[in-house]
Amino acid sequence: MSAPNVDKPNEGLVGQLGNSIKNAGNYLSETVQGKTAEASKEGNKEQAKGNVPGQDSISDRASGALGAASDKLDQHKHDASAKANKEGI
């Protein structure tokens, strides 16, 4: 998770521009990672419901539920980081 760069008072215009560009890149990266985690979460939710052919045993469903919970945490982490980077642009 990337934290936004804080503009320092003696940094000047070039330094501030560099920070804004870096924050924009970090925002894009975190947004993509958040969307990837969201997609994985949805797939794991389907597995937890037993809707994935060949992966409908109790252990497969439990694994899907745990995966969905983990992916939700990842999604939240990336979304929060993206928001922080967006505010630092």
Contacts in CASP RR format, 6 or more apart in sequence:
PFRMAT RR
TARGET T0000
AUTHOR 0000-0000-0000
METHOD contacts of the structure
MODEL  1
MSAPNVDKPNEGLVGQLGNSIKNAGNYLSETVQGKTAEASKEGNKEQAKG
NVPGQDSISDRASGALGAASDKLDQHKHDASAKANKEGI
1 30 0 8 1.000
1 77 0 8 1.000
1 78 0 8 1.000
1 80 0 8 1.000
1 81 0 8 1.000
2 26 0 8 1.000
2 29 0 8 1.000
2 30 0 8 1.000
2 81 0 8 1.000
2 85 0 8 1.000
3 81 0 8 1.000
3 84 0 8 1.000
4 19 0 8 1.000
4 23 0 8 1.000
4 26 0 8 1.000
4 84 0 8 1.000
4 85 0 8 1.000
4 87 0 8 1.000
4 88 0 8 1.000
5 19 0 8 1.000
5 22 0 8 1.000
5 23 0 8 1.000
5 88 0 8 1.000
7 16 0 8 1.000
7 19 0 8 1.000
11 19 0 8 1.000
19 88 0 8 1.000
20 88 0 8 1.000
20 89 0 8 1.000
23 85 0 8 1.000
23 86 0 8 1.000
23 88 0 8 1.000
23 89 0 8 1.000
24 85 0 8 1.000
24 89 0 8 1.000
25 85 0 8 1.000
26 81 0 8 1.000
26 82 0 8 1.000
26 85 0 8 1.000
27 82 0 8 1.000
27 85 0 8 1.000
27 86 0 8 1.000
27 89 0 8 1.000
30 78 0 8 1.000
30 79 0 8 1.000
30 81 0 8 1.000
30 82 0 8 1.000
30 85 0 8 1.000
31 78 0 8 1.000
31 82 0 8 1.000
33 74 0 8 1.000
33 78 0 8 1.000
34 74 0 8 1.000
34 75 0 8 1.000
34 78 0 8 1.000
34 79 0 8 1.000
34 82 0 8 1.000
37 71 0 8 1.000
37 72 0 8 1.000
37 74 0 8 1.000
37 75 0 8 1.000
37 78 0 8 1.000
38 71 0 8 1.000
38 75 0 8 1.000
40 67 0 8 1.000
40 71 0 8 1.000
41 67 0 8 1.000
41 68 0 8 1.000
41 71 0 8 1.000
41 72 0 8 1.000
41 75 0 8 1.000
43 52 0 8 1.000
43 68 0 8 1.000
44 64 0 8 1.000
44 65 0 8 1.000
44 67 0 8 1.000
44 68 0 8 1.000
44 71 0 8 1.000
45 64 0 8 1.000
45 68 0 8 1.000
46 52 0 8 1.000
47 55 0 8 1.000
47 60 0 8 1.000
47 61 0 8 1.000
47 63 0 8 1.000
47 64 0 8 1.000
48 61 0 8 1.000
48 62 0 8 1.000
48 64 0 8 1.000
48 65 0 8 1.000
48 68 0 8 1.000
49 61 0 8 1.000
50 56 0 8 1.000
50 60 0 8 1.000
50 61 0 8 1.000
52 60 0 8 1.000
54 60 0 8 1.000
55 61 0 8 1.000
END
